[in-house]
């Protein structure tokens, strides 16, 4: 019997996993049609289940997934947060909840943040651009202030279901560019300077940001670049290094090497992107194998990446249990 963890610690935390609120067959059909119209060629009627997510975790040595889902309407988002809380209540040792925030509406964000204790959320999830409002928008200052007081961990994810570009779905490439634009604008807006106690986890290994970090540091403070907050090169370097980057669909050397040039190994965290149609069991298995075989890190460092979620979300520490599943 050989564990799929391949000798790694069996208490890894997946910080990048998704869930869905149950849908009727008609709703599933509409979702499938909308995907195909946006060049996302996945016509099947997909329904998320906790059992399928747990089976994936058991097969890869993952102890817990931190679930996120960020619907586009306030009512749907609130319902989703409540459903996510019910999943965690049923499986407290296998799932954590990242409370979604409707960042087009600061007042509604504060209401959701105030529900943290009631819903027993472990952290927060935001999307780069929510109904055309970017995270760098000045109107979100009260939200960042509230999260700073909590010393919160905030998971930043792009919208994967926007309009296609050049005949290809947003989830393939545009998510990376959207994430990169957003984080750089947050940097220039001074958000990372003003709110250093918020721990930001950027999806997909920081997207294109690590590859462009050198260019940003070289040119980003030149006189021809608008910089109203006067962010210095030293601040840029430190603030980029302070970001946490997950490994969802980015566990290969092509992504990890640039990430390690921008930040340290202790700021990489494991993510799978489980629970959405752009991730298959085969691609998730390939991604985690690539991460565990990456020659640029020691086995101990890779294990620390897998377990880093406990440090980011300390409320899960008492709930998480090692995975004992083994396969041939």
N, C-alpha and C positions, 0 to 999 in steps of 0.2 A: 504494500500500500504506500502510495506516495502522495503527499499533500500538494495541492496545486499552488500552495504558497511557496513551494520549492525551497524550504529551509528558512524562510523568512518568518518573523514573528506573526502570529495569527491574531493580531489585535489591531489591524489596520482600520483607519477611518476614511471613508470616502466622502469628501466634502462637497462633491459636485455630482449630485444625483437628483433626479426629478420624479415627480408624481403627478397624477391627474385626478381630478374629481370625476367620479363615475358619470358616464354619458349614456343617453339613450341611443338606440341603433340609428335613429334619424340624425341625431347630433353627430355621431361618428361618421356617417356618410357625408354630411356637410363639411366636416373637417377634412376628410379625405379628398373631396372635390376641391376645396380651397387650396390644399397642399399642391395638388397637381397643377392647378392654375398658376401657381407660383414656381413652377419648374421643379418642385420637390416630388419626385416620382415614387411616391409610396402610397398606392391606392388602397392598401389594406386597412381594415377597420381595427385600429389599435386601441386597446383598453389596458391601462396600467393596473397591475395587481401587486399587492404586498408579497404574495407568495412567489411570484416570478422574480421579484427583486431579491428576496431572501435566498432563493435558489442560486441566483448569480453570485451573491456574496459568499455562500457556502462553498461554491466551486472555485473561488479565487482567494480565499483566506481573508475576506473582509468581514470585520466584526459589526460595523455599523455604517449606515448611510445617513448623511445630512440632507434631508429632502427640501427641495425648493420648487415653487411653481408661482409664476407671476402673470395672472390673467390681465387682460387689457381694460376691463371695467372694474369700478370700485366694488360693486355688489359681488361680482364673480371672485374678485380677489379676497374679499372678506370671507366668503363661503369657502374658498380654497384654504385659507389659513385655518379655519375651523375644522375642515376635513383633515388637513395635515395633522392637527393636534389630536384628532381621534385615532389616526394611524399610529402615532407615537404612543398614545395611551394603550393601544392593543399590543404593541410590540416595543416596549420601552428599551429593551436591550439591543434592538436591531436598527432603530431609526431615531434620528433627531430632527427637529423642525427649525428651518430658517424662515422666519416670519417675513412674508412679502410686504413691501411698502409701496404705496401708490404715489410715486414721486412726481406726478403732475399736480398733486394737491397736498401742500404741506400740512394743512390742518388734518386731513384724513390720515396722513402719515403719523402724526402725533397721536391720533386716536388708536391706531394699530400698535404703536410702540407702547402705549399704556395698557394694551391687552397682553403684553408679553407674559406677565405672571399668570394671568387667567388661563392662557393657552399653553403655558409651560414651554415657551419657545426657547431655543438654545442660542439663537443668533438671528441675523436678518439677511434678507435677499433683496437686491434692487437690480433693475435693468438699466443699461447705459442710457437709453432714451425711452421714456415711458410716455406714450401719446404725445410725442414730439417735444418733450421737455427733457433736456440733458441733465445729468447729475451735477454739472458745473453751474447750473442756474442759481442765481443769487437768492431766489425765493426759497431755496431749500436750507438756508442758514439755520432756521429754528430746528430743522430735522437733524442736521449735523450736531447742533448744540446738545440736543437730547441724547443722541447716540454717544457723544463724547462723555457726557455725565455717566453713562452706563459703561464706559470703556468697552464698547460693543465690538464684536466681529461682524463685518458686513461683507457679504458675498456679492460680487459685481459680475453680472452676466449680460451678454448682448441679446437683442431680439433676433431669434433665428428664423422668424416667419415673416420677414418684411418682403418688399418687392424684389424680384430676382434681378440679377445684373448680368447682361450679355448672355441670357439664356440659361444661367446656372442659379441654383437655389442659394438663398442668403446663408444658409447653414454651412455651406462649403467654404467660402472665402470672406464674404462681406461681414460676417460676425467679427472677424479678426480686425478689420479696418475700423468698424464701429467702436469696438472696445478701445483700440489704440487712440482714436480721435478723442474719445471721452476722457480717458485717463490723462492724456496730455493737457486737455482743457481744464480738468480739475487741478492739475499741477499749476498751470498759469493763473488760475483763479485763486490760488492760495489756500485751497481746501486742506491739503496735506500739511501745510504750515500751521494753520489755525487749529486743526483737530488731530494732533499727533497721537492721542490715546485711542482713536478708532483704528482697529486693525482691518485693513482692506484686503480681501482675497480676490484676485483677478482671475477670471476663468481662462482656460485654454493656454496656460503657461504665459499669461500676459499678452496673448495674441501676437501682433507684430511689434509690440513695444520693445521687447529685448533686442530685436534685430535693428531697431531704429534708435536705440538709446544712445549709441555712440554719436550718431549724427545730431541728435537733440542736444547732447552735452557740448558738442563742438560748435554748433551754430545757434542754439536756442537762446542764448543771452546776447547775441550780437545786436547792434543798434538798430538794424533794419527789421527786427522782429518785435512786434507789439508785446510788451511785458509790463502791464500797468501795475502789478503787484511788486515789481522789482525782484523777482525770484532769481537768485544767484545760481551760478553753475554748481557751487558746493551744495546748495540746498537741493537742486535738481538731482544730483548724484545720490545724496542721502535719502531723499524722499522716494526715489525709484527703488533703492536698495531696501527700503522699509516695507515695500509691498510684498504680500504673499501671493504666490503663483501656483495654481493647481495644474495637474498633469492630464486633465481630460483631453483625450485625442491628441496629446502632445507629449507622449512618454518616450519619444525617440531622441537620439542625439541631435537631430536637426533642430529640435525645440529646446532641449535641455542645455545644450552648450551655450547658446545665446543668453538663456535665462541665468545661468551661473556666471556669466560675464557681467550681468546687471545686478544680481543679488547673490546671497549666500545660500548654501544647501539647506540651512535651517529655515529658510523662507520659502521652500518648495513644499507643497502638500499634495497628497494623493487625491485625484479625482478621476471618475470614470465616464461621466456623462450618461450614466445608466438611466433608463426610463423614458427615452425619447427615440423616435424612429431613425434619427441619424446615427444612432449607435446600435450595432448588432452584437450578439454574443461573440462572434468571431473577431470583430474589430476591438472590442473591449479586452478580450483575452490577449490579442496581439499587443495592444498598448501596454498592458501591465507587464507582459513578458519583456518588452523592450525596456521599460523602466527598471525592472529588476536585473536586467543584464547590462545596464549602461556602465561602460568602463570608466567613465569620468568621476564616479562616486564609489566609495567603499560600501560594502554590504551594510555596515552599521549606519552610514549616512542614508542609504536607501530605506532601511527600516525606520529611521527617524522621520523620513518623509511620510511613510505610511501611518505612523502614529501621531503625527503633528496635530491632527484634528483635536486630540484631547486637550492640548495646550490652548488651542484657539477657542474651543468651546468647553470650558471646564465643567459646566453643568452635566455633561455626559459621563464624566469620569466614574461616577458611582453606578452607572447603568451598564456600561459596555462590558461585554464578556468575550473571552477568546473563542475563536471558531475552532471546533474540533473535527469538522468534516474532513474526510480524506477520500481519495478516489484512486482507482488503479492507474 
